[in-house]
Amino acid sequence: MKRKIITLVALLLAGFACADVNVNPDKVLGPIKPMNGVNNGPGGPYGLGNSQIRDNFDDYKAAKIPFARTHDAAFSECYGSEHTVDITAIFPDFSKKADDPTAYDFAITDWYLKRIRQMGTEVFFRLGQKIEHHVKKYGIMPPADFKKWAKVCEHIIRHYNEGWADGHQWNIRYWEIWNEADLDVKTWNTNPRTWGGTEQQFFELYTITAKHLKKCFPNLHIGGPALAGNEQWADRFLAHMAKEKVPMDFFSWHIYTTDPKKIAAKSERMRTLADKYGYEKTETILNEWNYIRGWTDDYPYSLKTVHGIKGAAFTAATMIACQNTPVDILMYYDARPETPYNGLFDFYTFQPLPAYYSFYAWSRLAGLGRQVEAKADEDDLYAVAAKGDDGTLRVMVARYNENDNVNRPKNVKIHMANVKDGEVTAHMVSSVKLYSETILSVKNGVASVKLEPNAVVVVEAKL
C-alpha cells in the first residue's frame, strides 16, 4: 500500500511542475514603458461611415493603445486604401510645387488619422511608402528630387500640426523617414520591395530630409529608418549619419522571431550601436515585431499561432522582456484588419482575439505608472509588476513555450511582499479563458495559479 502511495505522488509531481515569481513592491525601477503600441488604427465602416457595419472601436479604445504607426495603411480598405498616408497618395503629382496647397490630397488621410485620435491613441506618422510586392513598382523608387521630397514632407507636417492647407493643430510628435530600405540590398535593382535605389541614394535622401525637417521643426521627433534587420547595413547607416552630423531623435528597427529573448537581446545591440556613433540620447523604437517561425514552409503555422493563445503568450512575453531592456517603445505589426499578422482582432467579426488581451493587460499596468521589481525563476516565465499611488499592485506573468511538445501545467507561486492574506482578483488568458476573472487566495503573501504552457495572468492586490 505504501509503495502505491509513493508511486501516485511521484506521478502527480511528474505531471505538475512548480515555479516562483518574486515581487518587491518597495523597489521601484522606473516607468512602465509604452510596450503596447501597434501599427495602424481601428477598423470599421468602409468609406465615411455606416453605423450598421461592424467595427472594433470600443475594444480598440478600451486597450488604451499609446501609439499607432501608419505604415502599410494603404493596404486597408478600412483606412482608404491607396489614397491614404503614402507620399504618392498625399502628393500624387510630383511635378507640382511643394508649397502649392492644391497639389495635396489630404482628405482620406485626415479622416483616418482623426479616427486614430478619437481612440485616444497618438499617431506615429511614417513618411514614405508601403511595401510593394508586385512586378511593377510605383512609389518605392528614389524621388526625382530629394530636396523637393523633403519639402513635401515639411508641408505634410505643417498641414497636421500648423493648420496649413485647411489642416489641423494635432501636434503629431513622431515623424519617421521611409521604411526598411535595407530589406533588399542584394536585389534592389531587380526586384525591390521597399527601396528601389542604391544604399548611398537612401543615405542621401535620409540626410537631406532629416536635416530639413529638424531645421523646420526643432521640437518634433524626426527619425528612422525603420530598419528591416540588416545590422551591417545599420552600422553603415549610422556611420554615415554621424559623419554628416544628421540629427536623429529616434532610431527605429524591426524583428520577427519566435523568441522574446532574441528580441530583448537585439534591443540591447541596437542601443549599443546607436551609442557607438554618438546617438546616446536617441530613442530606440521597435516598431514592427510579431511571431514568425519562418517565411516559407513554416509561414502558415506562424500565422495560425499569431491568432491563438500561443500568440498571446508570445506577445505578452515580448512586452515584458522588452520592458527590462533599453528599447523605448514597441509597436506590434499589425492592427490592420485585413492582414493575417493581426492577432488582436478577427477579420470577419472584428471581435478580440487572444493577443488583444495582452495589450489590454499592459494598459492596466501602464495605468499604475511605476514598475516595481518582479523576478521569475523559470526560463519560460516572464514577469513584470507595477504599483500606483493608491497602493494598487498589478503583477503580469506570461508563460510562453515555442516547443509544442511542452504540455504540462505549471503551478506558479507569486510572492508579493506587503500584501495581506485574503483574496485577490486575477484575470487569465488561456485555452479556456479570455481575460476571465478568477479569485486567488493569498497566504503568507503568496498567491498560487496554474498556468498552461502558453498563458497569461494578471493579479491585482492592495498594498
C-alpha positions in Angstrom: 0.0 0.0 0.0 2.9 2.4 0.9 4.5 1.7 -2.4 1.3 2.6 -4.3 1.0 5.9 -2.5 4.6 6.8 -3.2 4.1 5.9 -6.9 0.9 8.0 -7.1 2.7 11.0 -5.5 5.6 10.6 -8.0 3.2 10.5 -10.9 1.5 13.7 -9.7 4.7 15.5 -9.3 5.9 14.4 -12.7 2.8 15.9 -14.3 2.7 19.2 -12.4 5.8 21.5 -12.3 6.3 24.4 -9.9 7.8 27.8 -10.2 8.1 31.1 -8.3 7.7 34.8 -9.1 9.0 37.2 -6.5 7.6 40.7 -6.4 9.2 43.5 -4.4 6.8 46.5 -4.3 9.3 48.6 -2.5 11.9 48.5 -5.3 10.8 51.0 -7.9 12.6 50.5 -11.3 11.1 53.3 -13.3 8.1 54.0 -15.5 6.1 51.3 -17.3 7.1 52.0 -20.9 4.7 52.0 -23.9 5.3 48.4 -24.9 1.7 48.1 -26.3 1.8 50.3 -29.4 0.7 49.0 -32.8 0.8 49.6 -36.4 -2.4 51.2 -37.6 -5.7 52.3 -36.2 -9.1 50.9 -35.5 -11.1 49.0 -38.2 -14.6 49.9 -39.1 -17.0 51.1 -41.7 -15.6 51.3 -45.2 -15.9 54.7 -46.6 -17.0 57.6 -44.4 -19.2 55.7 -42.0 -22.2 53.3 -41.8 -23.2 52.5 -38.3 -24.7 49.2 -39.3 -21.3 47.8 -40.4 -19.1 46.1 -37.8 -16.2 47.8 -36.1 -13.8 47.4 -33.2 -13.9 51.0 -32.0 -14.9 50.2 -28.4 -12.3 47.5 -27.9 -9.5 49.4 -29.6 -10.2 52.4 -27.3 -10.5 50.2 -24.2 -7.0 48.8 -24.8 -5.6 52.4 -24.5 -3.1 51.8 -27.2 -0.4 54.6 -26.9 0.8 54.8 -30.5 -0.4 53.8 -33.9 2.2 53.8 -36.7 0.7 54.4 -40.1 2.9 52.2 -42.2 1.1 50.0 -44.7 -2.2 51.7 -44.0 -2.6 52.0 -47.8 -3.3 48.2 -48.0 -6.5 48.6 -46.0 -9.9 49.5 -47.4 -11.0 50.4 -43.9 -8.4 53.2 -44.0 -8.9 54.4 -47.6 -6.6 52.0 -49.5 -4.2 53.6 -51.9 -5.5 57.1 -51.1 -4.1 57.0 -47.6 -0.8 58.1 -45.8 1.8 57.4 -48.5 3.6 60.4 -50.0 2.4 59.4 -53.5 -1.2 59.4 -52.2 -1.0 62.8 -50.5 1.2 64.4 -53.2 0.2 62.4 -56.3 1.8 64.7 -59.0 5.5 65.3 -58.2 5.8 67.8 -61.0 3.7 70.3 -58.9 5.2 72.8 -56.5 5.8 71.6 -52.9 4.3 74.7 -51.4 1.1 74.6 -53.5 -1.9 73.6 -51.3 -3.9 72.4 -54.3 -1.2 69.8 -55.1 -2.1 67.8 -52.0 -4.9 65.3 -51.3 -5.3 65.1 -47.6 -9.0 64.1 -47.4 -8.9 60.4 -46.6 -5.7 60.6 -44.6 -7.3 63.3 -42.5 -10.3 61.1 -41.8 -8.1 58.1 -41.0 -5.8 60.0 -38.5 -8.8 61.6 -36.9 -10.3 58.2 -36.2 -7.0 57.1 -34.5 -7.0 60.2 -32.4 -10.6 59.5 -31.4 -9.4 56.3 -29.8 -7.1 58.3 -27.5 -4.1 56.9 -29.5 -1.2 59.0 -30.7 -0.3 59.0 -34.4 3.2 57.9 -35.3 3.5 59.1 -38.9 5.6 57.1 -41.4 6.7 59.4 -44.2 7.3 57.2 -47.3 5.6 54.3 -49.0 4.0 50.9 -48.3 5.8 47.8 -49.2 5.3 46.7 -52.9 5.3 43.0 -53.8 4.1 43.4 -57.4 6.2 43.1 -60.6 5.8 46.8 -61.3 6.9 49.3 -58.7 5.2 52.7 -58.2 6.2 54.5 -55.0 9.4 52.9 -53.8 11.8 54.3 -56.4 14.0 57.2 -55.4 12.3 60.6 -55.8 13.4 62.6 -58.7 14.4 65.5 -56.4 15.4 64.7 -52.8 15.2 68.3 -51.6 11.8 68.6 -53.1 10.7 65.4 -51.4 11.9 66.8 -48.1 9.8 69.9 -48.7 6.8 67.8 -49.4 7.3 66.1 -46.1 7.6 69.5 -44.5 4.2 70.6 -45.8 2.5 67.4 -44.7 3.7 68.2 -41.2 2.6 71.7 -41.5 -0.9 70.5 -42.5 -1.3 68.3 -39.5 0.4 70.5 -36.9 0.1 74.1 -38.1 -3.2 74.1 -40.0 -1.6 74.6 -43.4 -3.9 73.9 -46.4 -7.1 73.8 -44.2 -5.3 71.5 -41.8 -5.1 70.8 -38.1 -3.4 71.5 -34.9 -2.8 67.9 -33.9 0.7 68.1 -32.5 1.8 64.8 -34.1 5.2 64.3 -32.5 6.8 61.4 -34.3 7.7 61.5 -38.0 9.6 58.5 -39.4 11.5 58.8 -42.7 10.9 55.8 -45.0 10.6 52.1 -44.2 13.0 49.1 -44.5 15.4 50.5 -47.1 17.7 47.6 -46.2 15.3 44.9 -47.0 16.6 44.0 -50.5 20.2 45.1 -50.5 21.1 42.3 -53.0 18.1 42.8 -55.3 17.4 46.5 -55.1 17.9 46.8 -58.9 15.9 43.7 -60.0 13.1 43.1 -57.5 13.0 45.7 -54.7 10.1 45.8 -52.3 10.8 48.9 -50.2 13.6 50.9 -51.8 14.4 50.8 -55.5 17.7 52.7 -55.3 21.2 52.2 -54.0 22.2 52.3 -50.4 24.0 55.6 -50.9 21.0 57.1 -52.5 18.9 56.3 -49.5 21.6 57.7 -47.1 21.4 60.9 -49.2 17.6 61.1 -49.1 17.6 60.5 -45.4 20.3 63.0 -44.7 18.6 65.8 -46.7 15.2 65.1 -45.3 16.2 64.8 -41.6 18.2 67.9 -41.7 15.5 69.9 -43.4 12.7 68.7 -41.1 14.7 69.2 -38.0 15.5 72.7 -39.1 11.8 73.4 -39.7 10.5 71.6 -36.6 13.2 71.6 -33.9 10.7 70.4 -31.3 9.4 67.3 -33.2 10.8 63.8 -33.1 12.4 63.1 -36.5 13.9 59.7 -37.1 14.0 56.3 -38.8 15.0 54.4 -40.8 12.6 51.6 -39.8 15.4 49.0 -40.3 14.3 45.6 -41.6 17.0 43.8 -39.7 20.4 44.1 -41.5 22.7 45.1 -38.7 25.7 45.6 -41.0 23.6 48.0 -43.1 22.5 49.7 -39.9 26.2 50.2 -38.9 27.0 51.8 -42.2 23.8 54.0 -42.0 24.6 55.3 -38.5 28.3 55.9 -39.5 27.1 58.0 -42.4 24.6 59.9 -40.3 27.3 60.6 -37.7 29.8 61.8 -40.3 27.2 64.1 -41.9 26.1 65.3 -38.4 22.5 64.3 -39.1 20.1 64.8 -36.2 18.3 61.7 -35.1 15.6 61.8 -32.4 14.8 58.1 -32.7 16.4 55.1 -34.3 13.7 52.5 -35.4 14.1 48.9 -36.3 12.2 45.6 -36.8 12.4 42.0 -35.9 10.3 38.9 -36.5 11.1 35.8 -34.5 9.7 33.1 -32.1 11.9 34.1 -29.2 11.2 37.1 -26.9 14.7 36.8 -25.6 16.1 37.3 -29.1 14.1 40.5 -29.3 15.4 41.7 -25.9 18.9 40.9 -27.0 18.6 42.8 -30.2 17.2 45.8 -28.4 20.5 45.8 -26.4 22.5 45.7 -29.6 20.6 48.5 -31.2 21.1 50.7 -28.2 24.8 49.9 -28.3 25.0 50.6 -32.0 23.3 54.0 -31.7 25.6 54.9 -28.8 28.7 53.9 -30.8 28.0 56.7 -33.2 27.2 59.4 -30.7 23.5 59.0 -30.6 23.3 58.3 -26.9 20.2 60.4 -26.4 18.4 59.0 -29.4 15.4 56.8 -28.6 15.4 53.3 -29.9 12.0 52.2 -31.2 11.0 48.7 -32.3 8.0 49.4 -34.5 7.5 46.1 -36.3 7.5 42.8 -34.5 5.5 39.6 -34.3 5.7 35.8 -34.1 7.3 34.3 -37.2 8.8 30.8 -37.3 9.6 31.0 -41.0 8.7 32.8 -44.2 8.3 29.6 -46.4 7.2 26.2 -45.1 6.6 27.4 -41.6 4.7 30.5 -42.6 1.1 29.0 -42.3 2.0 27.7 -38.8 3.2 31.2 -37.9 0.0 32.9 -38.9 -2.1 30.4 -37.1 0.0 31.0 -34.0 -0.4 34.7 -34.2 -4.2 34.3 -33.9 -4.1 31.9 -31.0 -3.3 31.5 -27.3 0.4 30.8 -28.1 0.5 34.1 -30.0 -1.0 35.9 -27.0 1.6 34.4 -24.7 4.4 35.3 -27.1 3.1 38.9 -27.3 2.9 39.3 -23.5 6.3 37.7 -23.0 7.9 40.1 -25.6 6.4 43.2 -23.9 7.6 42.0 -20.5 11.1 41.1 -21.8 11.5 44.5 -23.6 10.3 46.5 -20.6 13.6 45.5 -19.0 15.8 46.5 -22.0 16.9 49.9 -23.3 14.2 49.9 -26.1 11.8 52.9 -25.5 8.7 52.0 -27.5 7.2 48.9 -29.1 4.7 48.8 -32.0 3.2 45.5 -32.9 2.7 44.6 -36.6 -0.2 44.9 -37.2 -3.7 46.0 -36.1 -4.8 46.5 -39.7 -8.0 44.4 -40.2 -7.1 42.7 -43.5 -3.7 41.4 -42.6 -3.0 37.9 -41.3 -0.5 39.5 -38.9 -3.3 40.9 -36.9 -3.5 38.9 -33.7 -5.7 41.4 -32.0 -9.0 41.3 -33.9 -10.8 38.8 -36.1 -11.2 40.0 -39.6 -14.7 38.7 -40.1 -16.3 39.7 -36.8 -13.8 42.4 -35.5 -14.1 40.6 -32.1 -10.9 40.5 -29.9 -8.5 37.6 -30.4 -6.4 36.3 -27.6 -3.4 38.6 -28.2 -5.7 41.6 -27.7 -5.9 40.8 -24.0 -2.1 41.1 -23.7 -2.4 44.7 -24.9 -5.3 45.3 -22.7 -3.4 43.9 -19.7 -0.4 46.0 -20.4 -2.6 49.1 -20.4 -3.7 48.2 -16.9 0.0 48.1 -15.8 0.7 51.4 -17.6 -2.2 53.0 -15.8 -0.4 52.5 -12.5 2.7 54.2 -13.8 5.7 52.8 -11.8 7.4 49.5 -12.4 8.5 47.5 -9.4 10.7 44.5 -9.2 9.4 41.2 -10.3 11.6 38.1 -11.0 10.6 34.7 -12.3 12.8 31.7 -11.6 11.9 29.7 -14.8 13.1 30.2 -18.3 9.6 30.0 -19.8 8.2 32.6 -17.3 8.2 36.3 -17.8 7.0 38.7 -15.0 6.5 42.4 -14.6 4.8 44.4 -11.8 3.5 47.9 -11.3 2.1 49.9 -8.4 0.0 53.0 -8.2 -0.1 55.9 -5.7 -3.3 54.4 -4.2 -1.5 51.2 -3.2 -2.7 49.1 -6.1 -0.3 46.4 -7.2 -0.6 44.5 -10.5 1.5 41.6 -11.5 1.5 40.3 -15.0 3.0 36.8 -15.7 3.3 35.2 -19.1 4.3 31.6 -19.6 5.5 31.0 -23.2 6.8 27.9 -24.9 7.8 27.7 -28.5 8.1 23.9 -28.2 4.6 22.4 -28.8 5.7 19.2 -27.0 5.7 21.0 -23.7 2.2 20.2 -22.3 2.4 20.1 -18.5 0.8 22.8 -16.5 2.9 24.7 -14.0 1.9 25.9 -10.6 3.3 29.4 -10.2 3.6 30.9 -6.8 3.5 34.7 -6.8 5.3 36.1 -3.7 4.0 39.6 -3.1 5.7 41.4 -0.2 3.4 43.6 1.9 0.2 42.0 0.5 -2.1 40.8 3.3 -3.6 37.4 3.5 -7.1 37.0 2.0 -8.3 37.1 -1.6 -7.1 38.9 -4.7 -8.5 39.2 -8.2 -6.8 37.7 -11.2 -7.5 37.7 -14.9 -6.5 34.8 -17.0 -5.8 34.3 -20.7 -5.6 30.6 -21.6 -7.0 27.9 -23.9 -10.3 28.1 -21.9 -10.3 31.7 -20.7 -10.0 35.1 -22.4 -9.2 37.6 -19.7 -11.7 35.9 -17.4 -11.8 36.9 -13.8 -10.9 34.5 -11.1 -10.3 34.8 -7.3 -7.0 33.6 -5.8 -6.2 33.1 -2.1 -3.2 34.7 -0.6 -1.5 33.1 2.3 1.7 34.5 3.8 1.9 36.9 0.9 1.8 34.1 -1.7 -0.9 33.5 -4.4 -0.7 30.3 -6.5 -2.0 30.0 -10.0 -1.8 27.1 -12.5 -0.5 28.2 -15.9 -0.7 26.2 -19.1 2.4 26.0 -21.3 1.2 29.2 -23.0 -0.9 31.5 -20.9 -1.0 35.0 -19.3 -2.3 36.0 -15.9 -2.7 39.5 -14.3 -3.0 39.6 -10.5 -4.3 42.7 -8.7 -3.8 43.3 -5.0 -3.7 46.1 -2.5 -0.6 47.0 -0.5 
